[in-house]
Amino acid sequence: MLPKDPAILLSYVNTQLRDHYSSLEDMCKSLQVDKEGIKRKMEMIDYEYDAQQNQFV
């Protein structure tokens, strides 16, 4: 289960991407979570996914 708070979710997702996954899509498939839902939550705190850096910035 992913954290519900957007700021905590940001930290969790970026750590997962850095340590375990080569892309947001890979992470979402592996964890069976909605990629668009994560992106919407990150937009709420003015972050968006940067595929080049493989993190939300």
PDB file with SEQRES, HELIX, SHEET and CRYST1 records, atoms N, CA, C and O in Angstrom:
SEQRES   1 A   57  MET LEU PRO LYS ASP PRO ALA ILE LEU LEU SER TYR VAL          
SEQRES   2 A   57  ASN THR GLN LEU ARG ASP HIS TYR SER SER LEU GLU ASP          
SEQRES   3 A   57  MET CYS LYS SER LEU GLN VAL ASP LYS GLU GLY ILE LYS          
SEQRES   4 A   57  ARG LYS MET GLU MET ILE ASP TYR GLU TYR ASP ALA GLN          
SEQRES   5 A   57  GLN ASN GLN PHE VAL                                          
HELIX    1 AA1 PRO A    6  HIS A   20  1                                  15    
HELIX    2 AA2 LEU A   24  LEU A   31  1                                   8    
HELIX    3 AA3 LYS A   35  MET A   44  1                                  10    
CRYST1    1.000    1.000    1.000  90.00  90.00  90.00 P 1           1          
ATOM      1  N   MET A   1       0.842  -1.185   0.000  1.00  0.00           N  
ATOM      2  CA  MET A   1       0.000   0.000   0.000  1.00  0.00           C  
ATOM      3  C   MET A   1       0.890   1.252   0.000  1.00  0.00           C  
ATOM      4  O   MET A   1       1.850   1.351   0.764  1.00  0.00           O  
ATOM      5  N   LEU A   2       0.552   2.183  -0.859  1.00  0.00           N  
ATOM      6  CA  LEU A   2       1.326   3.419  -0.982  1.00  0.00           C  
ATOM      7  C   LEU A   2       0.869   4.452   0.044  1.00  0.00           C  
ATOM      8  O   LEU A   2      -0.300   4.464   0.430  1.00  0.00           O  
ATOM      9  N   PRO A   3       1.775   5.313   0.487  1.00  0.00           N  
ATOM     10  CA  PRO A   3       1.385   6.404   1.384  1.00  0.00           C  
ATOM     11  C   PRO A   3       0.334   7.301   0.731  1.00  0.00           C  
ATOM     12  O   PRO A   3       0.386   7.542  -0.475  1.00  0.00           O  
ATOM     13  N   LYS A   4      -0.598   7.784   1.508  1.00  0.00           N  
ATOM     14  CA  LYS A   4      -1.658   8.652   0.977  1.00  0.00           C  
ATOM     15  C   LYS A   4      -1.243  10.119   0.933  1.00  0.00           C  
ATOM     16  O   LYS A   4      -1.670  10.858   0.046  1.00  0.00           O  
ATOM     17  N   ASP A   5      -0.425  10.539   1.871  1.00  0.00           N  
ATOM     18  CA  ASP A   5       0.038  11.928   1.906  1.00  0.00           C  
ATOM     19  C   ASP A   5       0.967  12.176   0.721  1.00  0.00           C  
ATOM     20  O   ASP A   5       1.945  11.447   0.553  1.00  0.00           O  
ATOM     21  N   PRO A   6       0.684  13.198  -0.113  1.00  0.00           N  
ATOM     22  CA  PRO A   6       1.502  13.437  -1.306  1.00  0.00           C  
ATOM     23  C   PRO A   6       2.990  13.648  -1.027  1.00  0.00           C  
ATOM     24  O   PRO A   6       3.822  13.177  -1.803  1.00  0.00           O  
ATOM     25  N   ALA A   7       3.349  14.337   0.050  1.00  0.00           N  
ATOM     26  CA  ALA A   7       4.761  14.590   0.353  1.00  0.00           C  
ATOM     27  C   ALA A   7       5.479  13.297   0.741  1.00  0.00           C  
ATOM     28  O   ALA A   7       6.621  13.074   0.341  1.00  0.00           O  
ATOM     29  N   ILE A   8       4.819  12.460   1.508  1.00  0.00           N  
ATOM     30  CA  ILE A   8       5.409  11.173   1.889  1.00  0.00           C  
ATOM     31  C   ILE A   8       5.461  10.250   0.674  1.00  0.00           C  
ATOM     32  O   ILE A   8       6.427   9.509   0.489  1.00  0.00           O  
ATOM     33  N   LEU A   9       4.422  10.300  -0.147  1.00  0.00           N  
ATOM     34  CA  LEU A   9       4.396   9.510  -1.378  1.00  0.00           C  
ATOM     35  C   LEU A   9       5.558   9.904  -2.290  1.00  0.00           C  
ATOM     36  O   LEU A   9       6.196   9.040  -2.891  1.00  0.00           O  
ATOM     37  N   LEU A  10       5.830  11.190  -2.393  1.00  0.00           N  
ATOM     38  CA  LEU A  10       6.947  11.681  -3.211  1.00  0.00           C  
ATOM     39  C   LEU A  10       8.259  11.042  -2.758  1.00  0.00           C  
ATOM     40  O   LEU A  10       9.015  10.525  -3.580  1.00  0.00           O  
ATOM     41  N   SER A  11       8.523  11.076  -1.477  1.00  0.00           N  
ATOM     42  CA  SER A  11       9.751  10.501  -0.945  1.00  0.00           C  
ATOM     43  C   SER A  11       9.803   8.999  -1.213  1.00  0.00           C  
ATOM     44  O   SER A  11      10.833   8.477  -1.640  1.00  0.00           O  
ATOM     45  N   TYR A  12       8.710   8.316  -0.965  1.00  0.00           N  
ATOM     46  CA  TYR A  12       8.648   6.873  -1.165  1.00  0.00           C  
ATOM     47  C   TYR A  12       8.896   6.508  -2.630  1.00  0.00           C  
ATOM     48  O   TYR A  12       9.723   5.647  -2.931  1.00  0.00           O  
ATOM     49  N   VAL A  13       8.172   7.170  -3.540  1.00  0.00           N  
ATOM     50  CA  VAL A  13       8.276   6.845  -4.966  1.00  0.00           C  
ATOM     51  C   VAL A  13       9.674   7.147  -5.486  1.00  0.00           C  
ATOM     52  O   VAL A  13      10.256   6.318  -6.186  1.00  0.00           O  
ATOM     53  N   ASN A  14      10.227   8.312  -5.163  1.00  0.00           N  
ATOM     54  CA  ASN A  14      11.568   8.638  -5.651  1.00  0.00           C  
ATOM     55  C   ASN A  14      12.618   7.659  -5.113  1.00  0.00           C  
ATOM     56  O   ASN A  14      13.562   7.313  -5.823  1.00  0.00           O  
ATOM     57  N   THR A  15      12.458   7.219  -3.888  1.00  0.00           N  
ATOM     58  CA  THR A  15      13.387   6.222  -3.335  1.00  0.00           C  
ATOM     59  C   THR A  15      13.255   4.900  -4.077  1.00  0.00           C  
ATOM     60  O   THR A  15      14.258   4.275  -4.421  1.00  0.00           O  
ATOM     61  N   GLN A  16      12.031   4.476  -4.324  1.00  0.00           N  
ATOM     62  CA  GLN A  16      11.812   3.231  -5.071  1.00  0.00           C  
ATOM     63  C   GLN A  16      12.404   3.319  -6.470  1.00  0.00           C  
ATOM     64  O   GLN A  16      13.059   2.387  -6.936  1.00  0.00           O  
ATOM     65  N   LEU A  17      12.170   4.447  -7.135  1.00  0.00           N  
ATOM     66  CA  LEU A  17      12.701   4.623  -8.487  1.00  0.00           C  
ATOM     67  C   LEU A  17      14.227   4.604  -8.475  1.00  0.00           C  
ATOM     68  O   LEU A  17      14.847   3.977  -9.335  1.00  0.00           O  
ATOM     69  N   ARG A  18      14.817   5.267  -7.534  1.00  0.00           N  
ATOM     70  CA  ARG A  18      16.277   5.328  -7.450  1.00  0.00           C  
ATOM     71  C   ARG A  18      16.888   3.955  -7.152  1.00  0.00           C  
ATOM     72  O   ARG A  18      17.886   3.565  -7.757  1.00  0.00           O  
ATOM     73  N   ASP A  19      16.283   3.239  -6.225  1.00  0.00           N  
ATOM     74  CA  ASP A  19      16.898   2.009  -5.725  1.00  0.00           C  
ATOM     75  C   ASP A  19      16.494   0.730  -6.454  1.00  0.00           C  
ATOM     76  O   ASP A  19      17.235  -0.253  -6.431  1.00  0.00           O  
ATOM     77  N   HIS A  20      15.307   0.733  -7.110  1.00  0.00           N  
ATOM     78  CA  HIS A  20      14.797  -0.547  -7.592  1.00  0.00           C  
ATOM     79  C   HIS A  20      14.272  -0.580  -9.029  1.00  0.00           C  
ATOM     80  O   HIS A  20      14.201  -1.660  -9.615  1.00  0.00           O  
ATOM     81  N   TYR A  21      13.910   0.539  -9.606  1.00  0.00           N  
ATOM     82  CA  TYR A  21      13.211   0.517 -10.896  1.00  0.00           C  
ATOM     83  C   TYR A  21      13.851   1.464 -11.903  1.00  0.00           C  
ATOM     84  O   TYR A  21      14.375   2.519 -11.544  1.00  0.00           O  
ATOM     85  N   SER A  22      13.797   1.069 -13.155  1.00  0.00           N  
ATOM     86  CA  SER A  22      14.384   1.887 -14.219  1.00  0.00           C  
ATOM     87  C   SER A  22      13.402   2.916 -14.776  1.00  0.00           C  
ATOM     88  O   SER A  22      13.800   3.801 -15.535  1.00  0.00           O  
ATOM     89  N   SER A  23      12.116   2.809 -14.405  1.00  0.00           N  
ATOM     90  CA  SER A  23      11.130   3.778 -14.873  1.00  0.00           C  
ATOM     91  C   SER A  23       9.894   3.758 -13.975  1.00  0.00           C  
ATOM     92  O   SER A  23       9.677   2.810 -13.221  1.00  0.00           O  
ATOM     93  N   LEU A  24       9.106   4.795 -14.066  1.00  0.00           N  
ATOM     94  CA  LEU A  24       7.846   4.866 -13.323  1.00  0.00           C  
ATOM     95  C   LEU A  24       6.922   3.747 -13.776  1.00  0.00           C  
ATOM     96  O   LEU A  24       6.240   3.133 -12.955  1.00  0.00           O  
ATOM     97  N   GLU A  25       6.896   3.481 -15.060  1.00  0.00           N  
ATOM     98  CA  GLU A  25       6.038   2.418 -15.587  1.00  0.00           C  
ATOM     99  C   GLU A  25       6.426   1.063 -15.007  1.00  0.00           C  
ATOM    100  O   GLU A  25       5.554   0.287 -14.617  1.00  0.00           O  
ATOM    101  N   ASP A  26       7.722   0.769 -14.945  1.00  0.00           N  
ATOM    102  CA  ASP A  26       8.184  -0.495 -14.357  1.00  0.00           C  
ATOM    103  C   ASP A  26       7.761  -0.609 -12.893  1.00  0.00           C  
ATOM    104  O   ASP A  26       7.304  -1.665 -12.454  1.00  0.00           O  
ATOM    105  N   MET A  27       7.914   0.475 -12.147  1.00  0.00           N  
ATOM    106  CA  MET A  27       7.536   0.454 -10.744  1.00  0.00           C  
ATOM    107  C   MET A  27       6.039   0.194 -10.586  1.00  0.00           C  
ATOM    108  O   MET A  27       5.632  -0.631  -9.769  1.00  0.00           O  
ATOM    109  N   CYS A  28       5.233   0.893 -11.360  1.00  0.00           N  
ATOM    110  CA  CYS A  28       3.787   0.753 -11.240  1.00  0.00           C  
ATOM    111  C   CYS A  28       3.322  -0.652 -11.616  1.00  0.00           C  
ATOM    112  O   CYS A  28       2.433  -1.209 -10.972  1.00  0.00           O  
ATOM    113  N   LYS A  29       3.920  -1.217 -12.650  1.00  0.00           N  
ATOM    114  CA  LYS A  29       3.572  -2.594 -13.028  1.00  0.00           C  
ATOM    115  C   LYS A  29       3.958  -3.562 -11.917  1.00  0.00           C  
ATOM    116  O   LYS A  29       3.170  -4.435 -11.554  1.00  0.00           O  
ATOM    117  N   SER A  30       5.140  -3.417 -11.386  1.00  0.00           N  
ATOM    118  CA  SER A  30       5.628  -4.322 -10.348  1.00  0.00           C  
ATOM    119  C   SER A  30       4.787  -4.224  -9.074  1.00  0.00           C  
ATOM    120  O   SER A  30       4.456  -5.242  -8.467  1.00  0.00           O  
ATOM    121  N   LEU A  31       4.445  -3.008  -8.674  1.00  0.00           N  
ATOM    122  CA  LEU A  31       3.682  -2.791  -7.446  1.00  0.00           C  
ATOM    123  C   LEU A  31       2.174  -2.850  -7.676  1.00  0.00           C  
ATOM    124  O   LEU A  31       1.390  -2.776  -6.730  1.00  0.00           O  
ATOM    125  N   GLN A  32       1.777  -2.984  -8.943  1.00  0.00           N  
ATOM    126  CA  GLN A  32       0.366  -3.024  -9.338  1.00  0.00           C  
ATOM    127  C   GLN A  32      -0.395  -1.811  -8.820  1.00  0.00           C  
ATOM    128  O   GLN A  32      -1.414  -1.933  -8.140  1.00  0.00           O  
ATOM    129  N   VAL A  33       0.135  -0.624  -9.166  1.00  0.00           N  
ATOM    130  CA  VAL A  33      -0.504   0.637  -8.790  1.00  0.00           C  
ATOM    131  C   VAL A  33      -0.763   1.470 -10.040  1.00  0.00           C  
ATOM    132  O   VAL A  33      -0.142   1.253 -11.080  1.00  0.00           O  
ATOM    133  N   ASP A  34      -1.679   2.418  -9.933  1.00  0.00           N  
ATOM    134  CA  ASP A  34      -2.094   3.261 -11.046  1.00  0.00           C  
ATOM    135  C   ASP A  34      -1.092   4.401 -11.277  1.00  0.00           C  
ATOM    136  O   ASP A  34      -0.943   5.290 -10.439  1.00  0.00           O  
ATOM    137  N   LYS A  35      -0.426   4.359 -12.402  1.00  0.00           N  
ATOM    138  CA  LYS A  35       0.578   5.373 -12.734  1.00  0.00           C  
ATOM    139  C   LYS A  35      -0.047   6.764 -12.821  1.00  0.00           C  
ATOM    140  O   LYS A  35       0.517   7.727 -12.301  1.00  0.00           O  
ATOM    141  N   GLU A  36      -1.182   6.875 -13.460  1.00  0.00           N  
ATOM    142  CA  GLU A  36      -1.819   8.189 -13.602  1.00  0.00           C  
ATOM    143  C   GLU A  36      -2.264   8.742 -12.252  1.00  0.00           C  
ATOM    144  O   GLU A  36      -2.225   9.953 -12.034  1.00  0.00           O  
ATOM    145  N   GLY A  37      -2.682   7.876 -11.359  1.00  0.00           N  
ATOM    146  CA  GLY A  37      -3.057   8.317 -10.011  1.00  0.00           C  
ATOM    147  C   GLY A  37      -1.873   8.900  -9.258  1.00  0.00           C  
ATOM    148  O   GLY A  37      -1.997   9.921  -8.582  1.00  0.00           O  
ATOM    149  N   ILE A  38      -0.732   8.248  -9.378  1.00  0.00           N  
ATOM    150  CA  ILE A  38       0.479   8.766  -8.736  1.00  0.00           C  
ATOM    151  C   ILE A  38       0.849  10.109  -9.351  1.00  0.00           C  
ATOM    152  O   ILE A  38       1.181  11.049  -8.628  1.00  0.00           O  
ATOM    153  N   LYS A  39       0.797  10.210 -10.663  1.00  0.00           N  
ATOM    154  CA  LYS A  39       1.148  11.470 -11.325  1.00  0.00           C  
ATOM    155  C   LYS A  39       0.213  12.599 -10.889  1.00  0.00           C  
ATOM    156  O   LYS A  39       0.660  13.726 -10.679  1.00  0.00           O  
ATOM    157  N   ARG A  40      -1.074  12.304 -10.754  1.00  0.00           N  
ATOM    158  CA  ARG A  40      -2.028  13.334 -10.305  1.00  0.00           C  
ATOM    159  C   ARG A  40      -1.712  13.801  -8.884  1.00  0.00           C  
ATOM    160  O   ARG A  40      -1.756  14.997  -8.594  1.00  0.00           O  
ATOM    161  N   LYS A  41      -1.395  12.857  -8.006  1.00  0.00           N  
ATOM    162  CA  LYS A  41      -1.055  13.247  -6.625  1.00  0.00           C  
ATOM    163  C   LYS A  41       0.194  14.113  -6.593  1.00  0.00           C  
ATOM    164  O   LYS A  41       0.268  15.069  -5.821  1.00  0.00           O  
ATOM    165  N   MET A  42       1.168  13.787  -7.420  1.00  0.00           N  
ATOM    166  CA  MET A  42       2.401  14.563  -7.452  1.00  0.00           C  
ATOM    167  C   MET A  42       2.149  15.964  -8.025  1.00  0.00           C  
ATOM    168  O   MET A  42       2.780  16.932  -7.601  1.00  0.00           O  
ATOM    169  N   GLU A  43       1.238  16.067  -8.975  1.00  0.00           N  
ATOM    170  CA  GLU A  43       0.886  17.381  -9.522  1.00  0.00           C  
ATOM    171  C   GLU A  43       0.255  18.274  -8.463  1.00  0.00           C  
ATOM    172  O   GLU A  43       0.365  19.498  -8.534  1.00  0.00           O  
ATOM    173  N   MET A  44      -0.409  17.662  -7.473  1.00  0.00           N  
ATOM    174  CA  MET A  44      -1.031  18.430  -6.388  1.00  0.00           C  
ATOM    175  C   MET A  44       0.015  19.214  -5.602  1.00  0.00           C  
ATOM    176  O   MET A  44      -0.300  20.259  -5.032  1.00  0.00           O  
ATOM    177  N   ILE A  45       1.249  18.727  -5.565  1.00  0.00           N  
ATOM    178  CA  ILE A  45       2.317  19.421  -4.839  1.00  0.00           C  
ATOM    179  C   ILE A  45       3.383  19.932  -5.813  1.00  0.00           C  
ATOM    180  O   ILE A  45       4.540  20.138  -5.445  1.00  0.00           O  
ATOM    181  N   ASP A  46       2.961  20.129  -7.056  1.00  0.00           N  
ATOM    182  CA  ASP A  46       3.794  20.744  -8.099  1.00  0.00           C  
ATOM    183  C   ASP A  46       5.039  19.945  -8.476  1.00  0.00           C  
ATOM    184  O   ASP A  46       6.105  20.513  -8.716  1.00  0.00           O  
ATOM    185  N   TYR A  47       4.892  18.624  -8.526  1.00  0.00           N  
ATOM    186  CA  TYR A  47       5.965  17.759  -9.013  1.00  0.00           C  
ATOM    187  C   TYR A  47       5.471  17.006 -10.237  1.00  0.00           C  
ATOM    188  O   TYR A  47       4.291  16.675 -10.350  1.00  0.00           O  
ATOM    189  N   GLU A  48       6.396  16.742 -11.149  1.00  0.00           N  
ATOM    190  CA  GLU A  48       6.053  15.912 -12.295  1.00  0.00           C  
ATOM    191  C   GLU A  48       7.207  14.960 -12.575  1.00  0.00           C  
ATOM    192  O   GLU A  48       8.354  15.220 -12.210  1.00  0.00           O  
ATOM    193  N   TYR A  49       6.878  13.859 -13.226  1.00  0.00           N  
ATOM    194  CA  TYR A  49       7.870  12.824 -13.486  1.00  0.00           C  
ATOM    195  C   TYR A  49       8.806  13.252 -14.603  1.00  0.00           C  
ATOM    196  O   TYR A  49       8.361  13.693 -15.662  1.00  0.00           O  
ATOM    197  N   ASP A  50      10.090  13.120 -14.363  1.00  0.00           N  
ATOM    198  CA  ASP A  50      11.121  13.385 -15.362  1.00  0.00           C  
ATOM    199  C   ASP A  50      11.761  12.046 -15.705  1.00  0.00           C  
ATOM    200  O   ASP A  50      12.501  11.477 -14.902  1.00  0.00           O  
ATOM    201  N   ALA A  51      11.468  11.546 -16.911  1.00  0.00           N  
ATOM    202  CA  ALA A  51      11.962  10.235 -17.320  1.00  0.00           C  
ATOM    203  C   ALA A  51      13.486  10.211 -17.430  1.00  0.00           C  
ATOM    204  O   ALA A  51      14.108   9.182 -17.166  1.00  0.00           O  
ATOM    205  N   GLN A  52      14.083  11.320 -17.813  1.00  0.00           N  
ATOM    206  CA  GLN A  52      15.548  11.388 -17.930  1.00  0.00           C  
ATOM    207  C   GLN A  52      16.214  11.135 -16.569  1.00  0.00           C  
ATOM    208  O   GLN A  52      17.203  10.408 -16.471  1.00  0.00           O  
ATOM    209  N   GLN A  53      15.653  11.747 -15.533  1.00  0.00           N  
ATOM    210  CA  GLN A  53      16.215  11.604 -14.190  1.00  0.00           C  
ATOM    211  C   GLN A  53      15.603  10.427 -13.439  1.00  0.00           C  
ATOM    212  O   GLN A  53      16.097  10.024 -12.386  1.00  0.00           O  
ATOM    213  N   ASN A  54      14.518   9.879 -13.993  1.00  0.00           N  
ATOM    214  CA  ASN A  54      13.771   8.795 -13.363  1.00  0.00           C  
ATOM    215  C   ASN A  54      13.367   9.153 -11.930  1.00  0.00           C  
ATOM    216  O   ASN A  54      13.576   8.388 -10.989  1.00  0.00           O  
ATOM    217  N   GLN A  55      12.782  10.342 -11.803  1.00  0.00           N  
ATOM    218  CA  GLN A  55      12.276  10.779 -10.507  1.00  0.00           C  
ATOM    219  C   GLN A  55      11.278  11.911 -10.714  1.00  0.00           C  
ATOM    220  O   GLN A  55      11.191  12.501 -11.791  1.00  0.00           O  
ATOM    221  N   PHE A  56      10.535  12.194  -9.662  1.00  0.00           N  
ATOM    222  CA  PHE A  56       9.640  13.341  -9.677  1.00  0.00           C  
ATOM    223  C   PHE A  56      10.438  14.559  -9.242  1.00  0.00           C  
ATOM    224  O   PHE A  56      11.119  14.533  -8.217  1.00  0.00           O  
ATOM    225  N   VAL A  57      10.350  15.614 -10.021  1.00  0.00           N  
ATOM    226  CA  VAL A  57      11.084  16.847  -9.734  1.00  0.00           C  
ATOM    227  C   VAL A  57      10.148  18.036  -9.786  1.00  0.00           C  
ATOM    228  O   VAL A  57      10.577  19.169  -9.571  1.00  0.00           O  
TER     229      VAL A  57                                                      
END                                                                             
